[in-house]
Amino acid sequence: MERISQTLTQRVKELAERYATPLPQMSSRVAELEAKGNGHLARMGGDEASSTMRLLLFLRPQKGTEEHRKRTTAKVTR
């Protein structure tokens, strides 16, 4: 019973960390970064579609980081 309680507590903590930032705040930040990226690419001669893809690739957790480990572990344990 103690092990189940600890596991559940750990999972609740992980979920609390994952969803601590409200979606509107995250969406706003992504829009800011997308606009910034679009501006950089426009100056370099790129288009919006390619800048959006580059931004998404840049924002994804890098392999070997704690965030990447958390997300890949979460996918496996579902």
N, C-alpha and C positions, 0 to 999 in steps of 0.2 A: 504494500500500500504506500509506503514511504517513497519508493522508487517512482511509482505512478504520479504521486504528488509532485515530486521534484521535476519529472519530465514535463508535466503539464505547466508547472510554474515557469520553466525555461522556455517552453513554446510561447506562452503568453508574453514573456519579456521580448522574445524575438519579434513577435507580431507587433508589439507596442513600438519597438524601434523602427520596424519597417514602415508602419503607417503613422509615424509621429508627425510627419509633414502633411498638411491638408492638400488635397488634390488641386484646388484652385491656386494655392501657393506654388506647387510644383509646376502646374501648367503655365503660370505667369513667368516663372524662371526659365522654362524651356522656350517660351516665346521670346524672351529677352536674348537668350543665347542664340536662338535661330536667327533673329534679326542681326545680331552681331556677326554671326557666321556668314549670313547672306551679304552683309556689307563688305566683309573681307573678300569673299569670293567674287563679288561684283567688281571690286578693284583689281582682282587678278584675272577677270574675264570668265568666271564660272557662272552657272545658272542656279536658280532657286532649288530645283529638284536635287541637283548634286550636292548643294550645300546642306540640305536637310538630311540626306543620307550620311554625309560626312559628320554632321553634328550628332546624329544618332549613334554612329560608330564610335565617336569620341566619348560620348556619355556612358556607353555601356561599361560595366565593370571589367577591368582588365584581369586576365588570368593571373592567378597567384595572389590577388588581393583578398582581404577579408570579405569584402562585399561580394566578390565573385564566388567565393567559397560558400557564403550564406545562401546565395541565390541558387547555385547548382545543387546544394544539399537540400534546399527546400523543394526543388523540383523532383528530386529522387524520392523524398520521403512522403510525398503526397499520395 
